[in-house]
Amino acid sequence: MGKPVGEPLRGHTHLVSSASFSPDGTRIVTGSRDKNVRLWDVVTGKTVGEPLRGHTDSVNSVSFSPDGTRIVTGSSDNTIRLWDTVMRQPPPQRTESDHSAFSTPFFLDRDSGWIVGPRHRLLFWVPPASRHPFYSPGTVLVIPRGGPELDLSRMAHGQHWQKCREE
């Protein structure tokens, strides 16, 4: 019979419901009832980056794409999420001219709770209980869409916030 290889991978805070090897065998992805997805290095047994957060209920299924660049997860929150595995660092610094009509310069910094805008300006703070529906930079796709989506393209902020309401 087989024997365990190495030490157990520890990091989830609840039952692990799914695990899968990457196509090249160098990484393992796990999903848990703690609502998180974790990526592991097979050789070191350590996590690669921070947990992938976004599901609002147990993660029941995880799998790598055939080329290993994406992870698909299924959750009891009735969503399927597609994650970019090559994005293991914060998004690059961008300028306003870098954004097309199909992207937005706004994102939620999940650690601090601030919505960050162009030139990394802090725009507004989101309380912890309201952060889960927001997309994180590592989330490529969420099915179905249904969480709140904010159009901040006309938001008055900075020195112009006083002009957001006509007297």
Phi, psi and omega per residue, in radians:
M1 nan 2.832 -3.138
G2 -1.305 2.804 3.102
K3 -2.139 2.632 3.084
P4 -1.051 2.513 3.091
V5 -1.882 2.046 3.115
G6 1.253 -2.962 -3.130
E7 -1.551 2.759 3.065
P8 -1.070 2.585 3.079
L9 -1.475 2.067 -3.086
R10 -2.045 2.399 3.126
G11 3.003 -0.618 3.088
H12 -1.227 2.662 -3.122
T13 -1.841 0.072 3.117
H14 -2.578 3.129 -3.115
L15 -0.884 2.344 3.058
V16 -1.553 2.125 -3.033
S17 -1.782 -0.274 -3.111
S18 -2.738 2.534 3.088
A19 -2.567 2.594 -3.124
S20 -2.677 2.458 3.045
F21 -1.404 2.576 3.002
S22 -1.214 2.762 -3.125
P23 -0.996 -0.554 -3.136
D24 -1.568 -0.025 3.080
G25 1.343 0.156 -3.084
T26 -1.641 -0.280 -3.097
R27 -2.338 2.751 3.025
I28 -2.221 2.417 3.024
V29 -1.943 2.420 3.124
T30 -2.269 2.591 3.054
G31 -2.183 2.586 -2.989
S32 -2.464 2.876 3.020
R33 -1.207 -0.157 3.072
D34 -1.366 0.091 3.079
K35 1.352 0.103 -3.078
N36 -1.932 2.720 3.023
V37 -2.024 2.343 3.138
R38 -2.177 2.539 3.084
L39 -1.946 2.309 -3.042
W40 -2.141 2.552 2.997
D41 -1.527 2.154 -3.068
V42 -1.125 -0.699 -3.078
V43 -1.210 -0.841 -3.059
T44 -1.534 -0.402 -3.066
G45 1.315 0.173 -3.122
K46 -1.733 2.717 3.099
T47 -1.246 2.615 3.075
V48 -1.792 1.882 -3.141
G49 1.264 -2.905 -3.136
E50 -1.485 2.786 3.057
P51 -1.031 2.605 3.053
L52 -1.497 1.981 -3.069
R53 -1.940 2.575 3.109
G54 2.854 -0.560 3.080
H55 -1.226 2.597 -3.122
T56 -1.892 0.115 3.077
D57 -2.630 -3.099 -3.074
S58 -0.902 2.442 3.011
V59 -1.600 2.041 -3.021
N60 -1.740 -0.399 -3.037
S61 -2.565 2.384 3.081
V62 -2.393 2.548 3.096
S63 -2.803 2.527 3.039
F64 -1.452 2.649 2.956
S65 -1.239 2.798 -3.121
P66 -0.977 -0.553 3.131
D67 -1.581 -0.033 3.073
G68 1.351 0.108 -3.094
T69 -1.600 -0.199 -3.119
R70 -2.343 2.711 3.026
I71 -2.185 2.361 3.034
V72 -1.921 2.395 -3.137
T73 -2.268 2.542 3.066
G74 -2.109 2.453 -3.010
S75 -2.353 2.778 3.028
S76 -1.206 -0.101 3.058
D77 -1.425 0.151 3.104
N78 1.207 0.469 3.072
T79 -2.176 2.714 2.956
I80 -2.013 2.269 3.114
R81 -2.057 2.518 3.067
L82 -1.976 2.182 -3.054
W83 -2.011 2.536 3.088
D84 -1.588 1.969 -3.078
T85 -1.377 -0.346 -3.133
V86 -1.408 -0.215 3.127
M87 -1.565 1.424 -3.097
R88 -1.893 0.351 3.096
Q89 -2.525 2.890 -3.137
P90 -1.032 2.685 3.124
P91 -1.049 2.604 -3.124
P92 -1.121 2.734 3.077
Q93 -1.090 2.356 -3.108
R94 -2.217 2.798 3.010
T95 -1.950 2.902 -3.132
E96 -1.034 -0.563 -3.109
S97 -1.263 -0.236 3.135
D98 -1.321 -0.213 -2.999
H99 -1.708 2.336 3.109
S100 -1.669 -3.091 3.109
A101 -1.172 -0.276 -3.090
F102 -1.772 0.144 3.098
S103 -2.329 2.963 -3.125
T104 -2.333 2.493 3.112
P105 -1.442 0.140 -3.087
F106 -1.844 2.418 3.042
F107 -2.666 2.785 3.120
L108 -1.606 2.139 2.984
D109 -1.441 1.780 -3.014
R110 -1.109 -0.488 -3.135
D111 -1.228 -0.779 -3.073
S112 -1.668 -0.419 -3.097
G113 1.549 0.040 -3.120
W114 -1.515 2.422 2.911
I115 -1.423 2.176 -3.063
V116 -1.863 2.352 -3.085
G117 -1.950 -2.830 3.130
P118 -0.937 2.511 -3.134
R119 1.014 0.477 3.068
H120 1.025 0.566 3.058
R121 -1.335 2.431 3.057
L122 -1.384 2.126 -3.051
L123 -1.726 -0.942 3.076
F124 -2.764 2.783 -3.063
W125 -1.761 2.421 3.127
V126 -1.934 2.174 3.125
P127 -1.052 2.612 -3.091
P128 -0.910 -0.704 -3.102
A129 -1.164 -0.301 -3.105
S130 -1.838 0.051 -3.054
R131 -1.398 -0.494 -2.987
H132 -1.035 -0.567 -3.119
P133 -1.307 -0.256 -3.095
F134 -1.290 2.574 3.101
Y135 -1.338 2.516 3.034
S136 -1.765 2.774 -3.101
P137 -1.011 -0.475 3.140
G138 -1.424 -0.150 3.139
T139 -1.472 2.096 -3.129
V140 -1.539 -0.664 -3.047
L141 -2.712 2.501 3.034
V142 -2.211 2.243 3.101
I143 -2.157 2.192 -0.122
P144 -1.464 2.789 3.008
R145 -1.313 2.559 -3.115
G146 3.137 -0.271 3.084
G147 -1.297 3.000 3.132
P148 -1.137 2.416 3.055
E149 -2.171 2.200 -3.104
L150 -1.835 2.289 3.001
D151 -1.674 1.785 -3.100
L152 -1.727 0.207 -3.069
S153 -1.119 -0.415 3.140
R154 -2.009 0.315 -3.102
M155 -1.206 2.322 3.060
A156 -1.523 2.134 -3.124
H157 -2.584 3.069 -3.121
G158 1.178 -2.395 -3.107
Q159 -1.267 -0.206 -3.064
H160 -1.756 0.137 -3.069
W161 -1.105 -0.476 -3.124
Q162 -1.174 -0.366 -3.077
K163 -1.488 0.085 -3.063
C164 -1.345 -0.180 3.134
R165 -2.354 2.222 3.100
E166 -1.447 2.357 3.104
E167 -1.522 nan nan
